[in-house]
């Protein structure tokens, strides 16, 4: 492809040096795949909502940016959340042709930084996607004492229900519990 073809009406720029045909809808899946192309050569992996989506758990809010975990520096972009760190080998897997954080690591990352309701949505959505139990988060916390954002994990695990069939169901269940109805 030439620069003129990429600059024409048939393609749009998603990230630096990453383009897509204009007929494709720009959603989290496309932004995540574009982010993977951007960081694949650096040892980076998709993380957070991007990893959750490719692992089969669509729990991201509408318009969520792609998210990557990189060991070094990465160019910033408004459509991309960059987190720095090097995941353990056991915390990396492949999904949809991309390197992503594992189910357990993805839930760990999301649960530690989201507010309570969205933190409960993440393990509820990830548990049916594979071999992951929300209680695994507490075991991971015991292996990493003092990790940032761990204070609310007990409440997240207690409120989590892997039988939930969708993020809206989890949000409604939590609202009903908060209103005083029995939880289970």
N, C-alpha and C positions, 0 to 999 in steps of 0.2 A: 504494500500500500504506500501511496505517496502522501506527503504532508497535505497537499491540496485535496486529495480524496478524504482524508480524515477531517479537514477543516470544512468540507462541504456539508450539504444538508442531509446526507445519509448516515452520518455518525455524530455522536456526541461524546464529549470528554467527561469521564467520570472521575478520574484521578489523574495525577501527572503520568503521562505516557500510557494511560489505559482508556480505551475508547470502546463504545458499544453502538450497534445499529440503533437509529432513532426509533424504530418501531418496537423495540423492547421496552416494557414498562420499567421504570427505575424504582425498584423496591429494595427491601433489605437483602434479598437473595442476590440480586445483581450487584448491589454495592459491596456485599461481602465477597463475592467472587472477584470483583475488581480489586478490593483491598488485598486479597490473597495474592493476586498477580504482583501487586506492588511490593509486598514484603516477603514473598517466597524465597528470594535469593539471599535474604538477610538472616534466615533462620527463624523468622517470625511465623506465628500461627494465628488463626482466627480465634477470637475469644468472646466471652460475654454473650450478648444476644445473637451475634453472627454465628458463633459455634452452636448455640442452642438450636437455631433455625436449621442448620445443616445436619444436626443430630436428630432432627425430627420433632422438635418441640418449638412451635411458633408461639412464643410468649412475649415477644417484644411489642412495645407500644407502637402505634402507627408513626412512621417517620423516624424511627430509631436509626442512628447512624451505624455504619459498619464499625467493628471493633477488632483491634489486633493486639497481640502481645508480642513485643519484640525484645531481643536481648540487647540491642544497642540503640542508636539513634534512628529516627525515621522522620521523613518530611511530614509536616503537619498539613492537614486539609480540613475544611469545615465539615465534610461528609464522613470523617474518619475519627474515631476515638483511638488514641494510641496509649497503650499501657506498657510500662517497661518491666522486664523481668525475664527470667529463663525458666520455663516450666520443666519439671522432672520428666524424664523419658516416659514414665508410666502415665503422665498427665497429658500426653499428646496422642491423638489418633487421627484417622483419616475418615472424612465423610464428604460425599459429593465431589470427590476429586481434589479436596483441599485438606491441608493439615489444620486440625482444630484441637482445642483443648477437650479433654475427655468429659464424659457426663458429670463425673464427680467434681472435677476441677471447674467446670462451667458453673455448676450449682454453687460451689464454694465461692467463686468470684462474684456471682450475682447476689447471693444471699448476704454477703458481708457489706455490700455498698448500697443496696436498694432499701427504700422505706418498707415497713413491715408487710403491707398487703402485697406489693410487688415481689418482695423477698419470698413470700409463701407461694406465689404463682410460679416462680422458677422451679423449685423442686417438684411441685405438683405436675408441671408440664414435662419435666425431664424424667421423672420416675417411670412412666409408662414407655418412654422411648428406648429403654434398655435396662441393663442390670445396675440399677442405682436405687438405693433406699435413702430417704431423707435422713435417717439416723446416722448414715455414714458421715454426714457433716460434723457430728459431734466427735466421732472418732478422729477425723482429720484435724479438728480443733485441738484435741488432746496431743496429737503429734506435733502441732505447731503452736505451742503456748505463746500468747502475746501477739498473735497475728491481728492486724488491724481489722476492726469491724466485727469481731466475734461475739460481742456482748449480747446481741439479740438472737443468736443462733438457737438457744434453748426454746424461745418463744416461737421461732419460725418452724422448728422441727415439730413442736407440740401442735401447731396449727395446721401443719401440712397433712394432706390426704392424697396419697397416690391414686386413689380411685377417681379423682376429679377428671372430667373428660375435656375440659377446656379452661383457659384462663378466665373468661367471664363467669363460669360456674364457681371457680375459686373465689373471685372477687365478691360475688353475691353471697356465698356461704360465709365469708368473713364479715360482711355487712350484717347478715342475720345474727351471727354470734355476737357482734358488737351491740346489736339492738336488744340482746337479752334472750334470744331463742337458744335452745340447746344445740350444741355443736355436732353431735353425731347420733 
